[in-house]
Amino acid sequence: MSDAPRTLAVLRAAMDQAEREAGRAPGAVTLVAVSKTHDSDAIRPFLQAGLRVFGENRVQEAKTKWPALKQDFPQTELHLIGPLQTNKVRDAVALFDVIETIDRPKLARVVADEIQRLGHGPRCLVQVNIGREAQKAGIDPDQTAALVDLCRREYGLTISGLMCIPPAEGDPVPHFRRLAELAKGLGLVEISMGMSGDFPAAIACGATHIRVGSALFGQRDHH
Ligand SMILES: *Cc1c(COP(=O)(O)O)cnc(C)c1O
């Protein structure tokens, strides 16, 4: 027997508690299970336990695992949560149901063109570099409104929300609050923030999606 049902129940209970304490509706927050670096044999028990929303950070890696898994579990919603290069857009649009990492005009335009070519495609979120870290992906908070507007007006690309990864050090709460305010100001309903170490705080600040890896699958090998 796999531990997946038990691990999942523990995490769900913590999510329920965070929702209750924040006065959020039960089930207001969607769990995105981050399965990066874990193989199909590790992922399958979580699908069998009922999870249907997963996140991967590399297009190439996702391509080796998810076409077969999606065939067996057709209702699965797959999120791209890692940086996307324009030369991988075709594969990403074909495989993913949500792309959370739109962070520059050129990428937005290439994704929009590919979705138009196919006639359908993923929902898209804009990744915001909420802590303004030099090494981190994402658009500057002050340029977020302009990028969302450009997507809407020029590219015909619907943006449904915002995503962020706050700085590893320090209190994430001010960053979570800022992302939620940005989203509200732009009329965007999806807010993807919070990971294994800080999801209760993210839920308190209004996250609609939390992205949890190690609390479900265990520690990853560091590459
Ligand atoms: C790996 C990853 C996560 C999950 O992190 P954990 O600390 O393992 O929960 C969430 N978001 C992004 C963008 C990631 O790359």
The ligand as an SDF file (V2000), in Angstrom:
LIG
                    3D

 15 15  0  0  0  0  0  0  0  0999 V2000
    9.2900   23.1210   -6.7850 C   0  0  0  0  0  0  0  0  0  0  0  0
    8.2950   24.2090   -6.8330 C   0  0  0  0  0  0  0  0  0  0  0  0
    7.2500   24.2630   -5.8920 C   0  0  0  0  0  0  0  0  0  0  0  0
    7.0610   23.2670   -4.7730 C   0  0  0  0  0  0  0  0  0  0  0  0
    7.9930   23.4760   -3.7650 O   0  0  0  0  0  0  0  0  0  0  0  0
    7.9500   22.6020   -2.3980 P   0  0  0  0  0  0  0  0  0  0  0  0
    8.7400   23.4280   -1.4590 O   0  0  0  0  0  0  0  0  0  0  0  0
    8.5750   21.2900   -2.7230 O   0  0  0  0  0  0  0  0  0  0  0  0
    6.5410   22.4740   -1.9960 O   0  0  0  0  0  0  0  0  0  0  0  0
    6.3340   25.2910   -6.0210 C   0  0  0  0  0  0  0  0  0  0  0  0
    6.4300   26.2250   -6.9990 N   0  0  0  0  0  0  0  0  0  0  0  0
    7.4220   26.1920   -7.9160 C   0  0  0  0  0  0  0  0  0  0  0  0
    7.4600   27.2330   -8.9700 C   0  0  0  0  0  0  0  0  0  0  0  0
    8.3790   25.1940   -7.8550 C   0  0  0  0  0  0  0  0  0  0  0  0
    9.3650   25.1820   -8.7750 O   0  0  0  0  0  0  0  0  0  0  0  0
  1  2  1  0
  2  3  1  0
  2 14  2  0
  3  4  1  0
  3 10  2  0
  4  5  1  0
  5  6  1  0
  6  7  2  0
  6  8  1  0
  6  9  1  0
 10 11  1  0
 11 12  2  0
 12 13  1  0
 12 14  1  0
 14 15  1  0
M  END
$$$$
